[in-house]
Amino acid sequence: MTYKYPNAVLMIFCKAPIPGQVKTRLIPKLTAEQAAELHIELSKKTLQRATQNNLCPVQLWCSPTTDHAFFTASAATYPITLQQQQGVDLGERMHRAFCSALADYSHALLMGCDCPSLTEQDLEQALTALNQENEVVIAPAEDGGYVLIGLNRPHPELFDNMPWGTTRVLDQTHNRIEHYKLRRHELSEQWDLDTPEDLERYRALALSAMPSDLT
């Protein structure tokens, strides 16, 4: 397959869609089964967006293992490879994924699978920025975190002892980028789907995107 950015890789972190273990902040607004189905829907849309125009190779980084039926079906449907997340917390898993990817590629992006606002154009902008010798590319999130980060070499200092899941993640990441004097490029602010309010926003956008009845 021919890629526009063959020296880069996009890593997508994804949990197995096990009811009660994904999108738990949407319960009880959704049942555990409905939350798992929403996770599947978001993940499929992310994979479609990531692979549709062959920007770069795509890896699906799975948790807890790669052998869940959703992951094997995804690998059969999309041009991706499966990898297994390794580490005791999110920061270690992210750092290890970057170490693995950057052993084979010059540039690497890492994102989750629950950001409906992140577009293919955003991904291409991030890849372009890494090719322009920016050391860090980041897509900030409205909730004080970020939805995508890109590197040209591993930077464990960006992931160690980080307050994941809080509103302080982005600020602390910015502080560390400045402390280590890393050249960064920032994408436009995004939003991810975590809360019941996010779900309503997502559903409203889906409705507005539907074609109107012309009859």
Number of C-alpha atoms within 10 A of each C-alpha: 7 9 12 13 16 15 16 26 24 24 28 22 22 22 24 20 22 17 16 15 13 22 23 17 14 20 16 11 13 16 14 19 16 17 24 21 17 20 23 21 13 18 24 18 15 21 20 15 17 25 17 11 11 16 20 22 23 23 22 26 26 20 19 13 15 18 14 15 11 17 23 13 11 17 15 11 12 15 17 18 16 19 19 18 22 18 13 8 13 18 19 17 19 25 20 17 22 25 16 14 23 20 11 12 16 16 24 31 25 23 24 20 23 24 22 17 16 22 14 17 10 15 22 16 16 26 26 14 19 23 16 10 14 19 21 23 24 24 24 21 21 14 17 15 23 23 22 25 21 29 24 21 17 20 17 15 14 20 19 14 12 17 15 14 11 11 15 14 21 23 14 16 18 14 13 15 18 12 9 11 10 14 12 19 19 16 19 10 15 19 22 21 22 16 15 15 10 14 17 12 14 18 11 11 13 10 11 10 9 8 7 8 5 4 3
